[in-house]
């Protein structure tokens, strides 16, 4: 592997984006919409690097950054996404002389790739009945963060076995909203339950019910931040004794899920 690629991977791993994979641009294009294919987004792209955060690594790096730079908590509407963006900007200086293009798995991203399909193609993990990409080691405690198209060939990373096929599905029975239709997560059923109840406003019992990767389970504070940024952000500010001077974060947006 090229030294610059190894440097980018190493720098991002140190920032908490500790899991990655590669898919060729040609194979990515087979499942992408025409407007999202590599020739439309970055002509000449040959490979796509996909980066994820497994377990609590990214969260711990994020909190360390907030302790040093408390303004990063209150100066951004999406402070964790902003942290990821800064880490990628620093790491990709290794490619300053080479064309490349980054894409983010964030609500405010200007281009929205199908990150779940892309992650499976890149060997990041496998599909699950939870609707999440899960991994043999990290289980469902895996966050898809970014992808980068580059103009050179990289060796593709292998796929992963089906982790749900032989499982007795405690995720299904753990869900208080019965949001699984025929054993698969149903977004409409989930949205309907969230509109009726606050039982899952800061957590997901179905995700917590998955038996894979339990040692990498998010901390309670991390889960609250991901599921309800308004609550999670206040908790960070209180724990680190930071006055959140500007943004207060966003609460659940279940109504947006169903389009």
NORCOR-V987985 format. One record per residue. N is the residue number from 1. RES is the residue in one letter. PHI is phi in whole degrees, -180 to 180 (999 if undefined). OMEGA is omega in whole degrees, 0 to 359 (NA if undefined). Layout:
n: (N	N)
res: (RES	RES)
phi: (PHI	PHI)
omega: (OMEGA	OMEGA)
This chain:
n: (1	2	3	4	5	6	7	8	9	10	11	12	13	14	15	16	17	18	19	20	21	22	23	24	25	26	27	28	29	30	31	32	33	34	35	36	37	38	39	40	41	42	43	44	45	46	47	48	49	50	51	52	53	54	55	56	57	58	59	60	61	62	63	64	65	66	67	68	69	70	71	72	73	74	75	76	77	78	79	80	81	82	83	84	85	86	87	88	89	90	91	92	93	94	95	96	97	98	99	100	101	102	103	104	105	106	107	108	109	110	111	112	113	114	115	116	117	118	119	120	121	122	123	124	125	126	127	128	129	130	131	132	133	134	135	136	137	138	139	140	141	142	143	144	145	146	147	148	149	150	151	152	153	154	155	156	157	158	159	160	161	162	163	164	165	166	167	168	169	170	171	172	173	174	175	176	177	178	179	180	181	182	183	184	185	186	187	188	189	190	191	192	193	194	195	196	197	198	199	200	201	202	203	204	205	206	207	208	209	210	211	212	213	214	215	216	217	218	219	220	221	222	223	224	225	226	227	228	229	230	231	232	233	234	235	236	237	238	239	240	241	242	243	244	245	246	247	248	249	250	251	252	253	254	255	256	257	258	259)
res: (X	X	X	X	X	X	X	X	X	X	X	X	X	X	X	X	X	X	X	X	X	X	X	X	X	X	X	X	X	X	X	X	X	X	X	X	X	X	X	X	X	X	X	X	X	X	X	X	X	X	X	X	X	X	X	X	X	X	X	X	X	X	X	X	X	X	X	X	X	X	X	X	X	X	X	X	X	X	X	X	X	X	X	X	X	X	X	X	X	X	X	X	X	X	X	X	X	X	X	X	X	X	X	X	X	X	X	X	X	X	X	X	X	X	X	X	X	X	X	X	X	X	X	X	X	X	X	X	X	X	X	X	X	X	X	X	X	X	X	X	X	X	X	X	X	X	X	X	X	X	X	X	X	X	X	X	X	X	X	X	X	X	X	X	X	X	X	X	X	X	X	X	X	X	X	X	X	X	X	X	X	X	X	X	X	X	X	X	X	X	X	X	X	X	X	X	X	X	X	X	X	X	X	X	X	X	X	X	X	X	X	X	X	X	X	X	X	X	X	X	X	X	X	X	X	X	X	X	X	X	X	X	X	X	X	X	X	X	X	X	X	X	X	X	X	X	X	X	X	X	X	X	X	X	X	X	X	X	X)
phi: (999	-57	-61	-68	-67	-61	-66	-61	-61	-65	-65	-72	-62	-66	-92	106	-89	-95	-140	-147	-156	-134	-132	-68	-61	-62	-72	-59	-64	-63	-110	-92	-65	-52	-74	-111	-74	-61	-69	-87	-93	-154	-55	95	-65	-117	-141	-126	-92	-120	-120	-137	-114	-103	70	-100	-60	-64	-60	-67	-67	-62	-65	-62	-66	-65	-62	-80	-128	-58	-64	-68	-78	-101	-91	-128	-70	-124	-63	-69	-62	-66	-62	-61	-61	-66	-63	-69	-60	-67	-65	-78	-62	-64	-108	-58	-96	-116	-67	-166	-145	-96	-134	-117	-89	-137	-60	-91	-63	-77	-127	-109	-76	-82	-68	-66	-64	-64	-65	-65	-63	-87	78	-66	-179	-126	-65	-141	-69	-75	84	-104	-82	-119	-131	-57	-90	-88	61	-84	-90	-134	-112	-78	-119	-163	-143	-136	-89	-130	-91	-139	-83	-123	-68	-69	-92	-72	-83	-128	-71	-69	-91	-98	-59	-105	-96	-84	61	-65	-61	-67	-75	-81	-75	-72	-99	49	-91	-124	-104	54	83	-122	-58	-114	-62	-66	-65	-65	-62	-60	-66	-64	-71	-99	-143	-101	-59	-116	-71	-130	-165	-137	-65	-65	-63	-65	-76	-66	-83	-88	71	-60	-71	-105	-55	-61	-67	-59	-65	-64	-62	-62	-64	-67	-88	-154	-61	-62	-74	-64	-69	-61	-63	-61	-60	-69	-65	-99	55	-115	-84	-80	-84	-129	-79	-109	85	-116	-85	-60	-129	-60	-63	-80	-64	-86	72)
omega: (180	183	180	177	178	179	179	180	180	180	180	176	179	179	177	174	196	180	185	178	183	171	178	178	180	181	176	184	183	183	183	173	183	182	180	178	186	182	177	185	178	179	181	178	180	183	175	174	181	183	179	174	180	177	188	186	182	181	181	177	178	179	178	178	180	178	180	183	183	179	179	177	187	181	183	176	181	189	179	177	178	177	178	180	179	179	180	178	179	184	186	172	176	179	186	182	184	177	176	179	180	175	187	175	184	184	184	181	181	177	183	173	172	189	180	177	180	181	178	180	181	178	178	181	181	177	179	177	176	186	179	168	181	189	182	181	187	183	180	183	186	179	176	190	187	175	181	174	182	187	179	184	173	179	180	177	187	178	181	181	176	181	183	187	182	183	180	169	175	176	181	182	179	186	181	181	182	187	177	179	182	174	180	179	181	185	181	179	179	179	180	180	180	178	184	188	175	185	183	185	180	181	176	181	179	178	179	180	180	183	184	174	186	182	179	182	177	172	180	181	179	180	180	179	183	184	181	186	179	179	184	181	176	180	177	181	180	182	181	178	179	175	181	193	187	183	179	180	184	176	182	181	186	183	181	187	188	178	NA)
